[in-house]
Every structure is written in structure tokens, then in C-alpha cells.
Amino acid sequence: METRGATATDIPEIRRVAREALDEAYDFFPKKEREATVRVRFGDERLESAMADDDVILVAAIADGELVGYAHVDAVNRADAVGEAVLRGIYVAPNRWREGIGTALLDAVEDSIRERGFTQLSVAVLAENERGKRFLESNNFERIEERVEDLFTGGTAPQLVYYHDFA
């Protein structure tokens, strides 16, 4: 398995992996919301725009010639979070879970943002996402905040924010 920067030719596979991972990990979430998430966050224009943005890092995990995972980080300095990048998500094809792909993506993300001078990474996860919380906690992320997330289809859901200092 290798990690590399995601490219425009990866977009259909990124969307497939995201859909599969969301359907499996977010089975507690309404299908309508999962579909809206894929449509909004993984649409061609949105991903192409992210790929063209120097402040965004998109990493693909490739195994056996197939995209099996994807990570998205916003590496934008904000006055209130100097040195902090934001992990928007790590998605791994469910049939490849527990193979270390998520950890390899996280390592690649940390290497990329470290090269840019970042020393901290934050990420938000839905409070009901037990798999996501276990992954973050097993990779030395600390829960620092609880908040409410607005959903694409209306309504809200509780969300937890995790933080990792890797300096």
C-alpha cells in the first residue's frame, strides 16, 4: 500500500470510498443525510477546487492498483489557531478496515502538514461515530470540545472535536 497526493482522476474512486465508508460507519444516520454528504462534500467541482487549492492536502491510499482510502486536510493558518491544521476526514473502504490504511493516511497527512510548519491537527466527528472516535483516540487525539453540527438536510447532530499535537 502506498500513499500519494490525490488527483482529478481519483475523484470517482474517492466518492465511492466515501460513500461506502459513510454507509458503514454512519449506519445510525439517515440515508438521506449520508447521500447529501456525498453529493456536497465529494462532488466533482468541490474536489477539483480542493485539489487546486494550495492550502488543502488530499491524500489517496492505493493498494493493489485500487484507491482504498482518502484523507482531506485544510492547512490554513487562522489567527485563532496558529500552527493548527484541520482534518476534514479520513475514509477507508470498509472491506479494507483494520489493515492500517487509516493510520498510514494519518501519518502521510502529518508529514505533509509538518513540512508546512504545522504542529497541531484538529478534527470533528459525530458523537455517535464510535469507530471514528476509537480511531482518533488510538492515535493520540484528545477530545477537547463538544458542539452541535448543522446537517445538510436540516436539523443538527452532536459533534466532538479532537486535537492532536505532534510537534
N, C-alpha and C positions, 0 to 999 in steps of 0.2 A: 504494500500500500504506500502511496506517495501523496503528498500534499503539494498544491501549486495554486497560483492565482487563478481565480475563475475567469472564464472568457465568455463572450457572447454565444459561442456555440454550445456552452454548457447550460444555457437558460432552460431549455425544455427538461433536462435532467434535474436541474436544481428544483424546478417546480414539482416534478414527480416525487423527488425525495422529500421535499417539504410537505406535500400532500399526504404521502404515506406516513411520515413521522407524526404529523398533526393528527391524522385519523387514529393512530395507535396510542400516542401519548396523551391526547386530549379527548379520549373517548367519552369523558364526562361532560364535554362541551357540546352544545347543539351543532349538528352537521351544518346548518345554515351559517353559523359563525365561522366554522373551520373553512368552508368554501369561500366565504368573504375574505378571510385572512389570506388564503392562497391567491385569490384574484387581486387583492390590493397590494400585498407585500411582495408577490412573486410574479407580477405581470411583466411582460417584455419591456415596456417603457421604463418601469421603475427599476428593474435590474440593469438595463442598459445605462440608465442615468447614473446608478450607483457605480457601475464599472468605469464610467468616465470621470468620476469624482476622485480627486487625489486624496481626499480626507476619508475615503471609505476603503476598507480592506475586505475583499471577498476571497475566501479560500475554498478550494474544492479538494475533496479526498477521492482518489482514484484507486480502485483495486480491480485487478483482472480486466483492465480496459474499460471499466464502468465507473461512473460517478456514484459514489456510495455515501457521500456526506458533503456538508456545506456549512461554512461559518461566515457571519457578517459582523463587521465591527465598524463603528464610526469613530474615527481617530481625530476628533475635533476638539481643540482646546477651547474651553469656556472659562470665563473669568472666575466662575464659582467652582470650577473643577480642574484646576491646573494639573496637568500630568495624568488626567483620567480619560481613558477611552471607554466607549460603551459597546458592550457585546449585545448585538441585536438578536442573535440566535445561533445555535448550533443544531443542525438537523442531520440525522443519520438514518439511512434506510433501515426500517425495523428488522429486516432479515439479517442485518449486519450488526445489530446491537451486541454489546458485551465483547467486542473484538478489539477495543482500544481506539476505534476510529474517532470518537468524540474527543478523547484525550489528545490524540495526535492533532486534531484540528485546533484544540485549545492551545497546545504547545506552539503550533505554527502561528496562531494569532498573537500569542505573547511575544514570540520572536519578532514578528513584524512591527508590533507597536513599540517594543523595546528599542528597535532600530530608529524609531521616530522620536525617541525621548520620553515615552510614556512609562509610568511605573505602576499604574493602577488600572483596574478594569472593573466596571460595574455592569450588572445585568439584572433585568427584571424578569420574573417568572410568575405565572399564575399560581396562586396559593394552592390550588388543587392538583398541580402538576407534581406528583410525588416523585416520578422518575427524574424530572429536571432538578428538583431540589436535592435529591440524593447525589446526582452527578456533580452539582456545584459544591456541595458540602464535602464530597470525597476529593475534590480538587482544591481544597483550602479556601473556598469562598465563605465569607461570613455574612449572615443575614443582618442588615442594618436598618431596614425600613419596611413598613407596610403601607400600602396605598391602594387606591381604587383606580382601576383602568376602565376607560370608556371603550366599549366594544363597537365593532364595525356595524353590527346590525341593531344597535341600540342597547340600552342597558349598561350595566357595569359588572365588574368582577374584581374580587380582591387579588392583589398582586404583592409579591415580596421582592425587595431589592437586595441583591447580594453584592459584595465588594471583595476584591482580592488585590492585595499589594504584593507585587512580585519583584520589587527592587532588590 
